[in-house]
């Protein structure tokens, strides 16, 4: 059996296992090991053990549990509430302002947690009661939470960027910086989407909070100073080259712990919850990475990536055409697959095709992450939608999905702008100090 046929059968088997709900990491590990056995039987078990040990001992991967810990500490310490209150004080009095404050709050919390699910869950619990109190349309309220949460895998620190960096061997720090301006741009586009929705149908946001005096707004910003300071210190330190991305994660987690202690939020119950949640989230990501590298080895053994690269070269497609085709493929895959599964399945195949075409892999990584964000709110999977459903059980899923469409198109607009103007993503990485 030739390598290309074996690769095709491997991907088919993997999709079947994912369809029957086998965990992504285990499915890739199983298919990868069996596939390697068919090609080189003596190499199968050593390769499985070697890849697992190699990634478990991979120093840069310590960034994942550290940033997850930082986000969890921000939640129990009340920093996430302070952030929402600050956004609320500036935007709450405008029509649709509570939804805009939710998006801005999610963007800020994303800069600590690096997780879309954590951002949607944490900020949703804070923001949804406020929007209900002011009789916001359920679709707009839940849609803003679900979409705002997706910023967690774009705005650094991003678990998506860490996984992408490990798979492509790109700089984690450069990828983090590449996500800053697109993250700000997408946040602005979300706020514009809310403004348009409310302008077209004012009944979706029938009431507004009272305007807050400037002094109170500044005090609210001061209370949010802890979280803003940690964000500026970690991202600024990476940009200026004072410390690496891993060191930034350690410093950020340590500062978040200090703030939690100062606020008196450290107790046995909180700490058990924080560390248990951190270990579970980190363990899930590590299992996916273990499986991804075993499967990546199998794909490499088949030689299918070189065959695909040769085929693309013979067709005469331009780099931009290939990128657009792949992005469209991700959008379709995102309707029925989880984002991390798409990331770890496709990147080993696509990198050997894109690099010979002169595609900047950092730029492509930002585009890919935004498209994966679209999958987080796309039916029928829409993981973030089900997270929001968990905190809004009285809102039908159909209503939540209707509410996310304006934000989905805002993401599409962001992707279009980045394709036309790549420097939006590349400006900060190109000017950073190594």
Phi, psi and omega in degrees: 000128182284164186299318182297318178296318179295321177297317179299315179295324178296315179295321179298315179297321180296316179297323178297315180296321178293324180295325179271013171075026171289139179307140186305311183299315180294321180298314180293323180296316181294309182296318181298316181294315179296320179297317178297323180299321180293333182269309181223087185309316182293342186270348190299301183291316177302323180292319177301309181295319182295317181293319179297313180296318182300315181284325178295330180264009183282108185305315181301337181287349175296346179296330184294302180296330180293315180287327175296317177299317180300316179295319180294321177294324177298326179290311184286336181280348181091002180296327179294322177295318178300320181296316179295318180299321178295314178296322179298319182295330181270328186248342191299331184280349179276154176294126186080006186294327180293323176294320177296320178297324178297315179297315180295319177298319177297320179298316180293317180293328178299330180287356174248323190268322183071013183231127179292320182294318179295320180296314180296317183291312184293308183288331178297318179296330180277316191273325186300315177301323179296315181291327175294321181298327179261019173059039175292148174302134184299323180295316179294316183296309182288327177296320179296321179292313181297316181288317179300324178297330181297340179297345182297334179259008175247310181286127182292148002280134185240125177297327178298318179293324179297313179297316179299317181297319179295319181292323185260353183062034173269168180287126177297317180300317179294321178294320177301312181294327178295337180273351186294300183294317174300325178295317177295316179301315182293324176300316178297319179295324176296317179296320177297319179299317178298317180300317180294316180300314182289325178296320180287327181218086182302338181294342180289340176221072191290338182232155176232150174290160179289149178296138182262133178303154183303321180300319179291325177298316180293324177294321177297321177295324178296320178295328179275004184299327180301308184292321178295321179296318179296318180298311182296319182295314184291310181291319179296323178296321177294316183297317183277354179080013179293321176211163182281174179297321179293317178296323177298320178297317179296316179296316180298317179295319180296317179294320178299322178294318179298316180296318178299321178293314181300323182277002177071024182264003180273112172214173186300315182297312180299315184292322176299316181296315182298310185286327176295314179297319179297315181295319180295312181296316180294318180299321178298315180293320180295321179297320177298318180293319177303310180297322182297319183284329174293315180293323178298322178296318177300314179299320178296320179297326182288335182076011184293332181295321179292323178296318178294318179298318178296320180297316180297317180298320181292334180283342178077021179289147176279163179300318181296319179299317180295317180300313180298319178298317180294320179298319177298320178298319180295320180299316179294314180297327182294343179284345181223001179230151177286147188302315181295326178297317178297317182301307186284338179281322190264328185302316179299332178279322189277328184303314179294342177276319187282318185299318178296340179274001178082018180282129176289117186288337176289314176301315180295325178299319178296314178301316182296318181296320179295318179294324175294327174300321178299323178294330181295341179238012181268137175288155001269349183283292175043068186306316181296328179296319180288330174296315179294322177301326179295329179262355176226065186297340181277352182262123180297148178302323180299324179292318179296315181297323176296324183288339184274345186301318177302323181286326177298317179289331174296321176296318178299321177296321179295317177299317180300316180297321180289327176292319181284322183236079182301335183295342175302321179273328190266349185300306183294315177300327181284345181249000183287158175268125179281000000 
